[in-house]
């Protein structure tokens, strides 16, 4: 199968002023596109080219050894970015989740504000390029956890279901925030699509 960039659920300027239009364009059409192209190139003609990338990342032993690294890196880049764009939207008045997700966050982390602090700290203190995530850990009785992953490693490769993520590669924020990752992380909370995050969580729990 051939992978293509997903259509964004927002216009390129909609994330302003928290994520600038130029960054969205470069991030989406250059970085995300490159992972997509390299994933297609790695899989072309292989015995696993017709297996969904999420299944391959969940079972990396299925990937032939000669293309495994390329598929994990570029497949992770493709899947992680798909997820990232999907949970962003134009800023609105909904600044936190509702329903079962909020209840479970409060049960796990004490309060939503404490969750935000812990998630933000994980993103800020992650060394180098990578991601911070809120995940469901299937190996720990579906516990909600905050984790980080290096480079383009996807949590699904470690038996976890992503619920929320922030990309902390410098290309995500450098044009607007330069080296001030902390300012980008603070701004990120203004563009989280909590309706979508709730939907992801409820689907994962069902």
N, C-alpha and C positions, 0 to 999 in steps of 0.2 A: 504494500500500500504506500501511497505517497502522502506525506504529512504537509500541511499548509498552515499558515498563520491563522489563528481564530480571529473572527471579527471582534473588534473592541466594543464593549457595551457603552462607551462614552465617546464624545468627540475629543480630539487631541488637546484642545484648550480647556476642557471641562475640569481638569484637576488643578488648574491655576487657583490661587497662587502657591499652593502647597507642593505641586509638582509641575514644573514649567512645560509648556508645549514643546519646546525644542528637545527636552529630555525624553518626553513621551515618544516623539517621532524617532529620535536616534535609537532609543532603547528598543522600541518595537520593530522598526524597519531594518535596523542594522544588527543589533545583538541577537534579538529573538529570531530574526530571519536566518542569521548565520548558524545558530544551533539547529534550526529546522533543516537547512540545506545539508549540513554535515551529518545529521541523523539519517536523512534520506540516502546520502552517499554511502554511509556505513552499512546500511541494511540492504542496499540494492544487490540483487542476485544471491543473497544469503538464504539459508534454509529457514530463517525466522522472519523474513521480510513481511509476511502476512499475519504475524502475531502482533496484537496491539502493544504499543510501547509501554502502557501501564502494566500489562501482564509480564512483559520482559523485565521491567524494573523491579517488579515484585518477586520475580524468580530469575535472578541474574545468571544462575547456572544453566538456564536454557540458551543463553547467548553464546555462540561459538567463541572460543578463546581469542581467536585472531581479531575479532571485532568488539570484544566485550568492553574494553576501556572506552572506545569511541562511542559505543551505544550508551553506556552508563553516563558518560560526560555530556554528550549532546542530547541524548534522550532525556536526561535529567534537566538540562537547560530548556528543552522544549516543554516538558510537562510542568516544571516549576513556574516558568513564565506564563503558561496558559492559566495556571491557578492564580498567580499573582494578579494578572489583569482582571480576572473574573471577580475578585473580591474588592475591587476599587470602583469608586463612582464620584460624581460631582458632590461637593460638600453640601450637607443639608443639616437639619436639626436633630437627626438621630445620631447621637454621639456614643451610644452603647447598645449592646444587644438586649433582647427581651426574651421572655418565655423560658423554655427549658435550658437553653444555652446559658443565659444569665444565671439561672439557679445553680447550674452545675459549676460555672466559673466561681460563683460565690462560695459554694460548698468546698471547692478544691483549693482556692487561693485566699479565701477570707472575705474578699470584696472585689468588685470590678476594678476599683482604683488600685488595689494591691496587685491584681493581675496585670494591669497596665504597667505598673512600675517594674514588675519582675520581667515581663516581656520586653519592655524597653531596655532594661539593663542587659538582658541576654543579647539583644541586637547590638547595643552599644559596645559591649565587651567582647563580642565575637572577633577573634583575631583574623585579619585578612578578609578575603572575599567569601561570601556565603549568604546564609539565610537564617532568620529566626522563625520559629514555627510554634503554633499551638496545635497539638496533635492528640488523637486518640491512640493510646498505646494498647494494641490488641493483646500483647503478651502480659500486660498487667491489669487484667480485668477491665479493659476499656477505659482506663484512667486518663483523664486530661493531663497533659504534660506540656511544658515549655522546653523546647530543645533548639539547638542550632545545628546546621550542617555546613560542611566545607564545600566551597566551589559550587558544583551543580548536583551534588548528591541529593536524592529525593528521599523523604521519610518513608515512602512506600517500600523502598528497598530494605528497610529495617522493620517491616511489619507494622507500620503506623499509618494512620489516616490523617492527612492534613485538614485542618479546619480554618486556619488563618496563617498568613505569612507576610514577612517584609523582606525584600531583597536588599541586602546591604553590600552588594558589589558597588564600587565607587561610581560606575557608570550610571547608577540609579539616581545619584544625587549630586555629582560633582559639578555639573554645569551651573547649578543654582546655589548649592550650599558649600562648594569647594570641599575642604577637608572636614567640615563640621557635621559629621554623621549624627551627632546628638540633635542638631536642629532639624534634620530630615526626619528622624524618628519621631520627634515631637509633632511635626507637621503631618506625618502619616496618619495619625489618629483622626484627622479631619476628613479623610477621603476613604475610610473603610466602608464598604457596602455591607452593613450589618444584616440587612435583609437576606443577602446572598450567603453570608457566613452562617446565619441561622438555618437557612435551607440546607447548606452542606452538612451541618451538624445533625439536623433532624433526619436527613437521608442516611447518614452514617449510622445513626442509632436505630434505625428501623430494620 
